[in-house]
Amino acid sequence: MIRLSVNVVLVSIVLLLSIYPQDQSRGNDQVAVNAAPVDVVLENEILNATVQISVVAITPIHGLYDPVQDQPDGSNKPEGNIPTELTRQDSLGTLVSTGEERLIVTHNHWGGLIEAMSFVHFYNKNGEFLLAMNGDEFRNLIRYQDKGTLVIKAPEALNPIPQTILGEANLNQKTHSNVPENAGMPQEGDLVTFVHPKIGEEDQFEVLQASVKSTGKFKGLPIIKVFILNGIILPGNSGGGVWFNGHFIGNVWAIEEKTEFNWHSFQFEDSLTKLSYVAPFDPGMAK
């Protein structure tokens, strides 16, 4: 968090579902890097491997229903109309293959929604319905999760969707059998590519680029901090895939949000910056 003496600036990390404070940040720094043209073949691969995930939880509204008082016979049976609330979260995921099984990689800042979910729908990049399953079926597919990444086994119904090519998440590890040795992870100044909902046309997707600012840790996990060259990360980008050297390396985890004091309204106002965090994916996560 940075506090300037004249124009107060607070910087936090937005997990696109929740807000967490950051100790230090330089805010929306400018990066003197120009975007390069994205290869059409790679662009199509990225878009084709992208899936949209819609998670819905239907839960009782606590405190609004008394099963004894609300039943005509005074019974304790949960019958009749019980007040409920519906929570929905839409995110992106990427279909990948480790060579042994097909997986979907997405973010993992759902909070308690994973345990509370009633059902989940999958759609392709064009919003065409692919599959529905209940919460138990989804939870049984989980192969790995930490604060930044959720990995599930891809349902067989998604087999027609082409997977993308994996990159190596850790250069100190032995290269995976189907990953070129030069795939690696990006360093400061390198360009990465990511899938992004179009501004004003969020039901359509495009491929944009970002420049790596630094690598480090956030909440105890490795992250790649990037500066978006053209556009800005929005909540609908949560969990979207990130590529380096044409290989999948992780998902969009967080974005820095800047809070400035407006001296005209005498209120703090939030705005998104061009700085985002990528949670690297390691093929070993699902083993």
C-alpha positions in Angstrom: 0.0 0.0 0.0 1.3 3.5 -0.9 0.2 6.7 0.7 1.3 9.9 -1.0 1.5 13.2 0.9 -0.7 15.3 -1.4 -2.8 13.0 -3.6 -3.6 10.0 -1.4 -3.2 6.8 -3.4 -4.0 3.4 -2.0 -3.2 0.3 -4.0 -4.7 -3.1 -3.4 -4.9 -6.5 -5.1 -8.3 -7.4 -6.5 -8.9 -11.1 -6.8 -11.9 -10.2 -9.0 -14.1 -11.7 -6.4 -12.5 -10.2 -3.3 -10.1 -7.4 -2.3 -6.9 -7.9 -0.5 -4.4 -5.2 0.6 -0.8 -5.2 -0.7 2.1 -4.0 1.2 4.0 -2.2 -1.5 3.3 -1.3 -5.1 4.2 1.4 -7.6 0.7 1.5 -9.0 0.1 2.0 -12.7 3.7 2.3 -13.9 4.3 2.8 -17.5 6.2 0.2 -19.5 8.1 1.1 -22.6 7.2 -2.1 -24.5 5.3 -2.4 -27.8 2.9 -5.2 -28.5 3.9 -7.6 -31.2 1.4 -9.2 -33.7 -0.1 -12.4 -32.3 0.3 -15.4 -34.6 -3.1 -16.3 -36.0 -2.6 -20.1 -35.4 -1.7 -19.4 -31.8 -4.7 -17.0 -31.4 -7.1 -19.7 -32.7 -5.5 -22.3 -30.4 -5.9 -20.0 -27.4 -9.6 -19.2 -28.2 -10.5 -22.8 -29.0 -9.0 -24.1 -25.7 -10.9 -21.5 -23.6 -14.0 -22.6 -21.8 -16.5 -20.4 -19.9 -17.5 -21.7 -16.4 -20.7 -20.6 -14.7 -21.0 -21.7 -11.1 -24.4 -21.3 -9.3 -25.2 -21.8 -5.6 -28.8 -21.9 -4.3 -28.8 -21.6 -0.5 -31.4 -20.9 2.2 -31.5 -17.3 3.5 -30.7 -17.8 7.2 -33.0 -16.1 9.7 -35.9 -15.7 7.3 -37.4 -19.2 7.7 -38.6 -20.9 10.9 -39.7 -24.5 10.1 -41.9 -24.7 13.1 -43.7 -21.4 12.9 -43.9 -21.5 9.1 -45.6 -24.9 8.8 -49.4 -25.1 9.2 -49.2 -28.1 11.4 -46.3 -26.8 13.4 -44.1 -29.7 12.2 -40.4 -29.5 11.9 -40.4 -30.7 8.2 -38.7 -28.3 5.8 -41.7 -28.2 3.5 -43.3 -25.3 1.6 -41.5 -22.3 0.2 -38.2 -21.8 1.9 -36.6 -18.4 1.1 -33.4 -18.9 -0.9 -30.7 -16.8 -2.5 -28.9 -17.5 -5.8 -25.2 -16.7 -6.1 -23.6 -16.9 -9.6 -19.9 -16.5 -10.6 -18.8 -16.5 -14.2 -15.1 -17.2 -15.0 -12.8 -18.6 -17.7 -10.7 -21.8 -17.8 -8.3 -23.4 -20.2 -8.4 -27.0 -21.5 -4.9 -28.5 -21.3 -3.3 -31.9 -21.6 -0.5 -33.3 -19.5 0.0 -36.2 -21.9 -1.8 -38.5 -19.4 -5.1 -36.7 -18.9 -7.0 -33.7 -20.0 -7.5 -30.9 -17.4 -9.3 -27.6 -17.0 -7.2 -25.0 -15.3 -8.8 -21.9 -13.8 -8.5 -19.6 -10.8 -9.3 -20.6 -7.2 -10.8 -17.5 -5.5 -14.3 -18.8 -5.4 -14.4 -18.5 -1.6 -17.0 -20.9 -0.2 -18.8 -21.2 -3.5 -17.0 -24.5 -4.4 -18.6 -26.2 -1.3 -22.0 -24.5 -1.7 -22.4 -24.8 -5.5 -25.6 -26.4 -6.7 -24.6 -26.8 -10.3 -22.1 -25.6 -12.9 -22.4 -25.0 -16.6 -19.6 -25.1 -19.2 -19.7 -23.1 -22.5 -17.2 -22.7 -25.3 -15.6 -19.4 -26.4 -18.8 -18.6 -28.4 -21.1 -19.1 -25.4 -22.5 -22.3 -26.8 -23.6 -24.7 -24.1 -21.4 -27.7 -23.6 -22.2 -29.4 -20.3 -24.0 -29.1 -17.0 -23.2 -31.0 -13.8 -24.2 -30.8 -10.1 -21.9 -29.6 -7.3 -20.9 -33.1 -6.2 -19.9 -34.1 -9.7 -17.7 -31.0 -10.0 -16.0 -31.5 -6.7 -15.2 -35.1 -7.5 -13.3 -33.9 -10.6 -10.9 -31.6 -8.6 -7.3 -32.7 -9.0 -5.5 -29.8 -7.3 -6.2 -26.5 -5.7 -4.3 -23.7 -4.0 -5.1 -20.0 -3.5 -4.3 -19.2 -7.1 -5.2 -22.2 -9.2 -7.9 -24.8 -9.4 -7.4 -27.9 -11.6 -10.2 -30.3 -12.5 -10.3 -33.4 -14.7 -11.9 -32.4 -17.9 -15.3 -34.2 -18.3 -15.5 -36.6 -21.3 -18.2 -34.4 -22.8 -15.6 -31.8 -23.5 -13.4 -34.2 -25.5 -14.3 -32.5 -28.8 -12.7 -29.2 -27.5 -9.0 -29.1 -28.5 -6.5 -28.6 -25.6 -3.6 -26.2 -25.7 0.1 -26.9 -25.3 1.6 -26.7 -21.9 4.7 -24.8 -20.9 7.1 -25.7 -18.1 6.3 -23.9 -14.9 9.6 -24.4 -13.2 12.9 -24.3 -15.1 14.6 -26.2 -12.3 12.3 -29.2 -12.9 12.9 -31.9 -15.5 11.2 -30.9 -18.7 7.8 -32.6 -19.3 7.8 -35.1 -22.1 5.6 -33.0 -24.4 7.1 -29.6 -23.6 10.0 -28.1 -25.6 13.0 -27.3 -23.5 13.0 -23.6 -24.5 9.4 -23.1 -23.3 10.3 -22.0 -19.8 8.8 -19.2 -17.8 9.0 -15.5 -18.8 11.3 -13.0 -17.2 11.2 -9.3 -16.8 10.5 -7.6 -20.1 9.2 -10.7 -21.9 5.8 -10.6 -23.6 3.0 -13.0 -22.6 -0.3 -13.5 -24.3 -3.7 -13.9 -22.6 -7.4 -14.4 -23.5 -9.6 -11.4 -22.8 -13.3 -10.5 -23.1 -13.8 -7.7 -25.6 -14.7 -4.3 -24.0 -18.4 -3.7 -24.7 -18.7 -7.1 -26.2 -18.0 -9.3 -23.2 -19.6 -12.3 -24.9 -16.8 -12.3 -27.4 -13.1 -12.9 -26.7 -9.8 -11.6 -28.1 -6.1 -12.3 -27.5 -4.0 -9.5 -26.0 -0.4 -9.1 -24.7 1.2 -8.0 -21.5 4.8 -7.3 -20.5 6.3 -9.0 -17.5 7.2 -6.5 -14.8 8.6 -9.0 -12.2 8.2 -12.4 -10.6 7.8 -13.0 -7.0 5.2 -14.3 -4.5 1.7 -13.2 -3.4 -0.1 -14.9 -0.5 2.9 -17.3 -0.3 2.5 -18.5 -3.9 4.6 -17.7 -7.0 3.2 -15.0 -9.3 4.2 -13.3 -12.5 3.4 -9.6 -12.4 2.4 -8.2 -15.8 1.6 -4.8 -17.3 -1.3 -4.9 -19.8 -0.2 -3.3 -23.1 -3.5 -2.7 -24.7 -6.7 -2.8 -22.6 -7.3 -3.7 -19.0 -8.1 -6.9 -17.1 -11.8 -7.0 -16.1 -13.6 -9.4 -13.7 -14.8 -11.5 -16.6 -11.1 -12.4 -17.3 -10.7 -14.2 -14.0 -9.1 -17.6 -14.5 -8.3 -16.8 -18.2 -5.3 -18.6 -19.7 -1.8 -17.0 -20.2 0.7 -18.1 -22.8 4.5 -17.6 -23.2 6.5 -18.7 -26.3 3.2 -20.3 -27.6 2.7 -22.4 -24.5 0.2 -22.3 -21.7 1.8 -21.2 -18.4 -0.9 -20.1 -16.0 -4.1 -18.2 -15.3 -5.1 -14.6 -14.5 -5.4 -14.5 -10.7 -5.5 -10.9 -9.6 -5.4 -7.2 -10.6 -4.1 -4.2 -8.7 -6.8 -1.7 -7.9 -5.9 2.0 -7.1 -7.9 4.0 -4.7 -7.5 7.8 -5.0 -9.0 10.6 -2.9 -11.1 13.0 -5.0 -10.6 16.5 -3.6 -13.7 17.7 -5.4 -16.1 15.1 -4.0 -14.1 14.5 -0.8 -14.5 10.8 -1.4 -12.2 7.9 -2.2 -12.7 6.5 -5.7 -11.5 3.1 -7.0 -10.1 2.4 -10.4 -8.4 -0.7 -12.0 -4.8 -0.4 -13.1 -3.0 -2.2 -15.9 -1.0 -4.3 -13.5 -2.2 -7.9 -13.0 -0.9 -11.1 -11.4 -0.6 -14.5 -13.1 -0.7 -17.7 -11.1 1.8 -20.1 -12.8 0.7 -23.6 -13.7 2.9 -26.6 -13.0 2.0 -29.9 -14.8 3.0 -31.7 -11.6 0.0 -30.0 -9.8 -2.4 -32.6 -11.0 -0.3 -35.7 -10.2 
